[in-house]
Amino acid sequence: MSRPLVAIPLDVGVSGRYEQPRAYADAVREAGGLPVLVPCADPSLAGEFLAACDGLLVASGDFDIPPERYGEARRPGCGPSRPGRTAFEEAMLARALAAGKPVLGVCGGMQLLAVVRGGKLHQHLPDDLGVSHEQPPPKDVPSHVVEIGPGSLLERLVGSEPLPVNSTHHQAVSRPGNGVAVSGWAPDGVVEAIEIEGARFALGVQWHPEALAARDPRHLDILRGLVRAAGEARR
């Protein structure tokens, strides 16, 4: 049987080129899947793109979700937005969840997963909680651990022991959203993982497992879980 197809929406860089760090696609391939790089497009096309794939990985980017998307006014500290990409990825997520297709949100992708379900974000952690989660380079090494929620999908994937993770974000989930459970926390209480209750596979992680997979196989196990669920969804 052919590898499960995992859609990864692309960003549009300042040069006008479609792009995304190769670590995402490499990790999906290493986990047994076939990455399908999807150009950012009209949100009305989300269903057609998803119909050709078995699962969805929503990656991060150097931008913030427009606060208006979760019913707040922009405050100082909130960074620049890319409304076009956010709208397309929001449509991809909503369609995937409605179709029961497996979803993994990474960093900003996790935040968007919460927003799609009616959740809210801390616009700037130093202002809102007085903490910083932006580690200095290199970014592919752990900087803190995540405590794993018992009985969660995340625990089934990586085990119950605290997981060392990297940290490259200035925003975080403040309210998870409807039917969304928190399944991972940083030592300072910042939400690090969420999952949708009752879904086949709908997980968001605030760190970058694709960047740590070579250092700790438990991070690759997250991608393997996505690929395995995508294969089951296809069957």
C-alpha positions, 0 to 999 in steps of 0.5 A, a space after each residue: 500500500 502506498 504511503 499516506 498523503 499528508 498535506 502541508 500548506 505553504 507560506 508565501 515569502 517576501 520574495 513571492 515564492 511558496 516556501 516552508 522549512 524542509 524539516 516538516 516534509 522531511 519529518 513526515 517522510 521519515 515517519 512513513 508518510 508522503 508530504 504533499 506541499 499545498 500552495 496557499 490559495 483561496 479558502 474555497 479550495 480547501 476541500 478540494 486540496 483535502 480530498 486528495 490527502 489523508 491528513 493535514 499538518 499545519 506548520 508555523 510561521 513568522 507571523 501572528 493570527 489576527 486577534 480579530 479572529 478570536 474576538 480581541 483588539 490588537 494590543 502592543 506586542 502582537 506581531 504582524 499578521 498574514 490574513 491570507 495564509 491564516 484564512 486558508 489554513 483555517 479553512 483547511 483545518 475546519 474542513 479536515 476536522 469536519 471530515 474526520 481527517 487527522 490533524 497536527 498543528 505545530 506552534 502557530 498551527 496549534 494556536 490556529 487549531 484552538 482559534 478554529 474551535 473558539 479559543 483565544 490566545 495570549 497576544 504576548 507572553 511577556 506582557 500577559 504572563 511575565 514569561 518568555 518562551 523565545 529561546 536563543 539560538 540554536 533553535 533545534 535543542 530543548 530549553 524546557 520540559 513539557 508535562 504530559 497529561 495522563 490518559 491523553 493522545 499525547 501520552 499514548 504517543 510519547 509516554 508519560 515522562 516529561 518531554 524536553 522541547 524547544 521554545 520559539 514562540 511569544 504567543 500561547 493558547 489562553 483558552 483552548 476552545 470548544 471540546 478542546 483538552 489541554 494535554 501538555 504544560 510547561 513548568 510555568 503553566 503555559 499551555 504546550 499541547 492541546 487535543 480535540 476530544 473524540 477526534 481520531 487524531 487532532 493534536 496541537 503542540 507548541 514546540 517543533 517536533 520536526 526540529 527535534 526528531 533526530 535528537 529524541 525519537 519521541 518527537 518523531 513518534 508524534 509524526 508517526 502517530 499522524 501518519 498512522 492515523 492518516 493511513 487508518 483514515 484512508 482505509 
